[in-house]
């Protein structure tokens, strides 16, 4: 894989991507990604199409889906990326993908708005956009405020704010799921003690999961009605007075 900067990408943006990749390769990052992988496998089973674009930091490649023909990873020059590009300029035609997955990408983006617009541009009408991000209102979101590693640079955008952004881009939110209720602790001993609540919390879909998954569908543009020719103004119709015919009182009918 070519590690040279792509295009005019800023060096600080590339440094952030590499720091985030290193963090996800560590024990806490792997814990978060393993939980995301299980939920993504479940969600992808309900999608169909020819092209799936993936941008972000996955634990491993998404599992092959029989109902999706082509799966392509694009993004910064990191291991596993097939198409190297900047987050604000994807070399993909408009409406080219049936499904686009942003996995932890908005959390470590230089401009989340630009990245989301670029991903939305590539989704065909009726296609779907899946967004996975670190939940700010969770123990993982709290740790990011106190961390001294790459997690401290995460934006941790709330799912409610993303839902508003998606609405402005012409998407309808169809599903919101939470996952990874294990606390962000490096100690395996404490993970084993506190991890018992994770299956219970995931079944109830409590909002305190370490990450969220949003599934949104791109709305199909409606048909534009043809302009009708302007009609000439018509004067207001008024009843025409008619003379009342009376019968002569002294005249009999024959």
FENGI-V89526 format. One line per field, one symbol per residue. psi: psi as a letter, one per 20 degrees, with the letter a starting at -180 (. if undefined). A space follows every 10 residues. Layout:
# FENGI-V89526
psi->???
This chain:
# FENGI-V89526
psi->ppjqqpckpq hhghhgghgg ghghiagghh gghhhhgghh gghhijqqah pppppbnqhr qqqpphipgp pppqbrnrpi phoprqhjnp lpqpkhqhpp poojghhkqh nhggghhggh hipqpiaqpp pprpohmrhh hhhhhiqjah hhiqhmpqhg ghhgghghjk qpphqoqqrm jqqmphphgh ghgiihighg hhhilqjjqh rqppoqppqp prpoqqpqqp qqppqppqpp pppppqpphj pqq.
